[in-house]
């Protein structure tokens, strides 16, 4: 299931202003250098996807695979495939600017039997019902909620509370905060960028530590998985305490600081930039993160062959090795099956995680 986030990468038009943070690889001390278990998965091909080219895949209620199109290919953002019946259902969420439609989104998920997306262009949360999926006459639209501001990654905690990360223009110096979608009030700022320093992070520094945000289904914890450094940060949403886990290599962000069209400094990828985590899934038991490790310029930069697995206390559990590089994956709620999408072969495959 997708209680985590799927994020679409923005292409920024920029004018080079300054150089990299460093011309030599930046390393930090790791918390571990290897996973206690390394396992190669035995994958079985289920179906070739010739009808379209999904950007992401997801799984809802362990029964329906969701194929996600960032730009609304075939005029819809979600194609639904029933695993048991081996057939496609009616697609969801039309592409467009009107109410009940979406131009594009950074984050999405499932909550109380509806699908929600965060449309950064419209600055709204759009909710689509998942009842009567076989009813082709229904538009399934429920409601739209204002979500002012621009965030890299968000998660819906309940019908009225949004957990946010990646607001680099915020005056505060915290990585995550909540928004009340009924009144727009921001609160519960937690996890400072520089907990051991009185100096705040500037905009470019915050962007260098850009992360995917995933929320545990029980909603008591979340995890930030860094894009440009092999570290994760697990945050207890009740105590507001966090732990950082670095490894296995301990590389730091190698970004270019540039000036955007508005003249403000930002961070973008450069020739020395490495991608760390590129996709993720979470269950109540584990955190699953697709690891790239590729350097900018690599042909399949955002693909990965290894999935890093952690528990919610930050303990490294195992490294899963796939047969090929994949673009995305999904996991059943009981951690028994893992589905992958190979964009080169266009096959959806499945592997058993437990014997």
Secondary structure in CASP SS format (residue, H / E / C, confidence):
PFRMAT SS
TARGET T0000
AUTHOR 0000-0000-0000
METHOD secondary structure of the structure
MODEL  1
X C 1.00
X C 1.00
X C 1.00
X C 1.00
X C 1.00
X C 1.00
X C 1.00
X C 1.00
X C 1.00
X C 1.00
X C 1.00
X C 1.00
X C 1.00
X E 1.00
X E 1.00
X C 1.00
X C 1.00
X C 1.00
X C 1.00
X E 1.00
X C 1.00
X C 1.00
X C 1.00
X C 1.00
X C 1.00
X C 1.00
X E 1.00
X C 1.00
X C 1.00
X C 1.00
X C 1.00
X C 1.00
X C 1.00
X C 1.00
X C 1.00
X C 1.00
X C 1.00
X E 1.00
X E 1.00
X E 1.00
X C 1.00
X C 1.00
X E 1.00
X E 1.00
X E 1.00
X E 1.00
X E 1.00
X E 1.00
X C 1.00
X C 1.00
X C 1.00
X C 1.00
X C 1.00
X C 1.00
X C 1.00
X E 1.00
X E 1.00
X E 1.00
X E 1.00
X E 1.00
X C 1.00
X C 1.00
X C 1.00
X E 1.00
X E 1.00
X E 1.00
X E 1.00
X E 1.00
X C 1.00
X C 1.00
X C 1.00
X C 1.00
X H 1.00
X H 1.00
X H 1.00
X E 1.00
X E 1.00
X E 1.00
X E 1.00
X E 1.00
X E 1.00
X E 1.00
X C 1.00
X C 1.00
X C 1.00
X C 1.00
X E 1.00
X E 1.00
X E 1.00
X E 1.00
X E 1.00
X E 1.00
X E 1.00
X E 1.00
X E 1.00
X C 1.00
X C 1.00
X C 1.00
X C 1.00
X C 1.00
X C 1.00
X E 1.00
X C 1.00
X C 1.00
X C 1.00
X C 1.00
X E 1.00
X E 1.00
X E 1.00
X E 1.00
X E 1.00
X C 1.00
X C 1.00
X E 1.00
X E 1.00
X E 1.00
X E 1.00
X E 1.00
X E 1.00
X C 1.00
X C 1.00
X C 1.00
X C 1.00
X E 1.00
X E 1.00
X E 1.00
X E 1.00
X E 1.00
X E 1.00
X C 1.00
X C 1.00
X C 1.00
X C 1.00
X C 1.00
X C 1.00
X C 1.00
X C 1.00
X C 1.00
X C 1.00
X C 1.00
X E 1.00
X E 1.00
X E 1.00
X E 1.00
X E 1.00
X E 1.00
X C 1.00
X C 1.00
X C 1.00
X C 1.00
X C 1.00
X C 1.00
X E 1.00
X E 1.00
X E 1.00
X E 1.00
X E 1.00
X E 1.00
X C 1.00
X C 1.00
X E 1.00
X E 1.00
X E 1.00
X E 1.00
X E 1.00
X C 1.00
X C 1.00
X C 1.00
X C 1.00
X C 1.00
X C 1.00
X C 1.00
X C 1.00
X E 1.00
X E 1.00
X E 1.00
X E 1.00
X E 1.00
X E 1.00
X E 1.00
X C 1.00
X C 1.00
X C 1.00
X C 1.00
X C 1.00
X E 1.00
X E 1.00
X E 1.00
X E 1.00
X E 1.00
X E 1.00
X E 1.00
X C 1.00
X C 1.00
X C 1.00
X C 1.00
X C 1.00
X C 1.00
X C 1.00
X C 1.00
X C 1.00
X C 1.00
X H 1.00
X H 1.00
X H 1.00
X H 1.00
X H 1.00
X H 1.00
X C 1.00
X C 1.00
X E 1.00
X E 1.00
X E 1.00
X E 1.00
X E 1.00
X C 1.00
X C 1.00
X C 1.00
X C 1.00
X C 1.00
X E 1.00
X E 1.00
X E 1.00
X E 1.00
X E 1.00
X E 1.00
X C 1.00
X C 1.00
X C 1.00
X C 1.00
X E 1.00
X E 1.00
X E 1.00
X E 1.00
X E 1.00
X E 1.00
X C 1.00
X C 1.00
X C 1.00
X C 1.00
X C 1.00
X E 1.00
X E 1.00
X E 1.00
X E 1.00
X E 1.00
X C 1.00
X C 1.00
X C 1.00
X C 1.00
X E 1.00
X C 1.00
X C 1.00
X C 1.00
X E 1.00
X E 1.00
X E 1.00
X E 1.00
X E 1.00
X E 1.00
X C 1.00
X C 1.00
X C 1.00
X C 1.00
X E 1.00
X E 1.00
X E 1.00
X E 1.00
X E 1.00
X C 1.00
X C 1.00
X C 1.00
X C 1.00
X E 1.00
X C 1.00
X C 1.00
X E 1.00
X E 1.00
X E 1.00
X E 1.00
X E 1.00
X E 1.00
X C 1.00
X C 1.00
X C 1.00
X E 1.00
X E 1.00
X E 1.00
X E 1.00
X E 1.00
X E 1.00
X C 1.00
X C 1.00
X C 1.00
X E 1.00
X C 1.00
X C 1.00
X C 1.00
X C 1.00
X C 1.00
X C 1.00
X C 1.00
X C 1.00
X E 1.00
X E 1.00
X E 1.00
X E 1.00
X E 1.00
X E 1.00
X E 1.00
X E 1.00
X C 1.00
X C 1.00
X C 1.00
X C 1.00
X E 1.00
X E 1.00
X E 1.00
X E 1.00
X E 1.00
X E 1.00
X E 1.00
X E 1.00
X E 1.00
X E 1.00
X E 1.00
X C 1.00
X E 1.00
X E 1.00
X E 1.00
X E 1.00
X C 1.00
X C 1.00
X C 1.00
X C 1.00
X C 1.00
X E 1.00
X E 1.00
X E 1.00
X E 1.00
X E 1.00
X E 1.00
X C 1.00
X C 1.00
X C 1.00
X C 1.00
X E 1.00
X E 1.00
X E 1.00
X E 1.00
X E 1.00
X E 1.00
X C 1.00
X C 1.00
X C 1.00
END
